[in-house]
Amino acid sequence: MANTRFAPDRGLTSRMVLTMFLLGLLYVVFVGVLIALGVRAIVVLVIAGCMLAVQYFLSDRIALFAMHGQVVSPEQAPELHGVIDRLCAMADMPKPRVAIADSDVPNAFATGRNQKNSVVCATTGLLRRLEPAELEGVLAHEMSHVAHRDVAVMTIASFLGIVAGLMTRVALYTGLGGRGRDDRGGPPIGLIVMLVSILVYVISFLLTRALSRYRELAADRAGALLTQRPSALASALVKVTGDMSRIPTRDLREAEPFNAFFFAPALAGRGAGLASLLATHPPLDRRLEQLSRISAQLGRGA
């Protein structure tokens, strides 16, 4: 992480390193299996690499385009820029581009591969609903993602899932049920490749989702400590999550693919078990519990 005044999070750093190590190990095993099966996966790897490069270098533009966000000047949004300016001064970090998305879904997101190529975007629905202190807490949360380079790490972590997903499609449409190379009763190579690819995709998906949930907790913690107002962030969480139920389901489903970017998921899964493993964000109760502990710690330190 570049030097900022956001509180360092060794737990987040260690989880990032561990996740990348496990994904790298899984990638080596996956490629080894493909080679052992006689599969020429170079085309898939090239395509996946190109997709990763586009996502890595253009993530900010892609996210703004998908969410219909527009970069705004200080004259167009003086209050929003004022909050960002204050947070940048507090965190001692470069100012990101500031954008607004015309959507009633109350949310915010930050994206970009580094601090010099980042954008923080708030929806009109969020700006209408939150008080200044609550908005500051949400934006501090988002800017901590930029400081920790979360977007870059998550983009790189998604590479193996892209490869496995492409291999599954290749096996499904070109090789499923095919026999061995000698056509004399050998194993159905296409089917094996597809099953291995699905298994690799599932494992990589679960690893990245687990990292995503922790990074949201880390962003809550960093944002609350920077502003020294965990209660304002907790209030924003409750307000945003509660107001989601008032948004038309169609609008929420349109926003759902971008849950991993959002401050709060547009459509949150309910319950424990499988739903919690697939979630991009930790449960609201867990986020509020952490903020309550931080509030108590700050109170004792006063």
Secondary structure as UniProt FT lines:
FT   HELIX           10..36
FT   TURN            37..38
FT   HELIX           42..66
FT   TURN            67..68
FT   STRAND          69..71
FT   TURN            74..76
FT   HELIX           78..91
FT   STRAND          97..101
FT   STRAND          108..111
FT   HELIX           115..117
FT   STRAND          119..123
FT   HELIX           124..129
FT   HELIX           132..147
FT   TURN            148..149
FT   HELIX           150..157
FT   HELIX           159..170
FT   HELIX           171..175
FT   TURN            176..177
FT   TURN            181..182
FT   HELIX           189..227
FT   HELIX           230..244
FT   TURN            245..246
FT   HELIX           249..255
FT   HELIX           256..258
FT   TURN            259..261
FT   HELIX           274..278
FT   HELIX           284..301
//
